[in-house]
Amino acid sequence: MLSECDFGLSFRPIGYTRVSIPPVSSVCSGLLFSFINIQKICISPVRYKKQKNLLLTTALYSYIRKMNFLAHIYLSGDDELLRIGNFIADSIKGNKYTMFPKRVQQGILLHRQIDSYTDHHPTVRQSTRRLHANYSHYSGVIVDMYYDHFLAANWGDYSDVPLDVFADEFYTTLENHRDILPERTLGMLPYMKRENWLLSYASLEGLERILTQMNRRTAYKSNMHLAVHDLRAHYTAFQEEFTVFFKELLIFTRAKIREADQ
C-alpha cells in the first residue's frame, strides 16, 4: 500500500489542520514518483483518511499515465525535439510549455492532443468497459498499459528499426539535450535507462511485474496484479481493438504534425 513517505506527504489529523504539501521527487523500487503539488489543504479528523487515500490514488493514476512513453515517442516521428516535447509533456503544466524551443512546444501540445483523442476514442472505451467491472477507475490506465504492450510486442509491424535500437537512440537523444530537460525528467532518466522502460511491456512477464508493483502501491484494493489474466483471456479482442485504434491514431497524429509544420 502507498504511504505518505512514498510521496513526501505530511498530515496532522488533529482538529482542523492546515497543511502544505510541496512538490516531491522520490524513488520507490527503482521507479520515479514525481508529482503532487497541493498547497494549503484543510483536513478535518473525519475527512483525514478519505482525503489521504484520495490524494494517493490520484498520484498513482497520474504516475501510471506517465508510463506509456513508447507510443508517444513513436508517434512523434523522427524529429528529435518533437520526441522530447512529447516525452516530457506530463511534467509541463499549463502554458509553461512556452518556455521551451518551438519544436519542443509542438511536441508537448501533440502529447496533449494524443491524450485527449485517446480518452474519447470509442474503441479505447470499448476496451475499458471490458475491464470496468473488475478494476473500476483503474481500467483506463490498465488499457494504456495493454496498448503499449501490443505496440512493443508487434514493433516490427510499425518500424524497420529494432525496438532495442530505437530505445538506445532515444536515450542518446535525451542525453544530448539534457540542457532543455525538466528536473523531473533528469531525475527519472537513470532509472529509465537502467531498467530499459521502453522494452518493459514487450513481454507479458514484464507487464505483469509492473502491474504487481502498481497493485502494491494502491490505496484501495485494485487487483491490478490480476489484469494480465484478463489480457490473456481476451488477448485477441484487445489486440484487435489496439490495431484499429492505433491505425486511426497514426492518421490523427500525422495530420497534427503536418499542421504544426505549416
C-alpha positions, 0 to 999 in steps of 0.5 A: 500500500502507498504511504505518505513517505512514498510521496513526501506527504505530511498530515496532522489529523488533529482538529482542523489542520492546515497543511502544505504539501510541496512538490516531491521527487522520490524513488520507490523500487527503482521507479520515479514518483514525481508529482503532487503539488497541493498547497494549503489543504484543510483536513478535518479528523473525519475527512483525514483518511478519505482525503489521504487515500484520495490524494494517493490514488490520484498520484498513482493514476497520474504516475501510471499515465506517465508510463506509456512513453513508447507510443508517444515517442513513436508517434512523434516521428523522427524529429528529435525535439518533437520526441522530447516535447512529447516525452516530457509533456506530463511534467509541463503544466499549463502554458509553461510549455512556452518556455521551451524551443518551438519544436519542443512546444509542438511536441508537448501540445501533440502529447496533449492532443494524443491524450485527449483523442485517446480518452474519447476514442470509442474503441479505447472505451470499448476496451475499458468497459471490458475491464470496468467491472473488475478494476473500476477507475483503474481500467483506463490506465490498465488499457494504456498499459495493454496498448503499449504492450501490443505496440512493443510486442508487434514493433516490427509491424510499425518500424524497420528499426529494432525496438532495442535500437530505437530505445538506445537512440532515444536515450542518446537523444535525451542525453544530448539535450539534457540542457532543455530537460525538466528536473523531473525528467533528469531525475527519472532518466537513470532509472529509465535507462537502467531498467530499459522502460521502453522494452518493459511491456514487450513481454507479458512477464514484464507487464505483469511485474509492473502491474504487481508493483502498481497493485502494491502501491494502491490505496484501495484494493485494485487487483491490478496484479490480476489484469494480465489474466484478463489480457490473456483471456481476451488477448485477441479482442484487445489486440484487435481493438489496439490495431484499429485504434492505433491505425486511426491514431497514426492518421490523427497524429500525422495530420497534427504534425503536418499542421504544426509544420505549416 
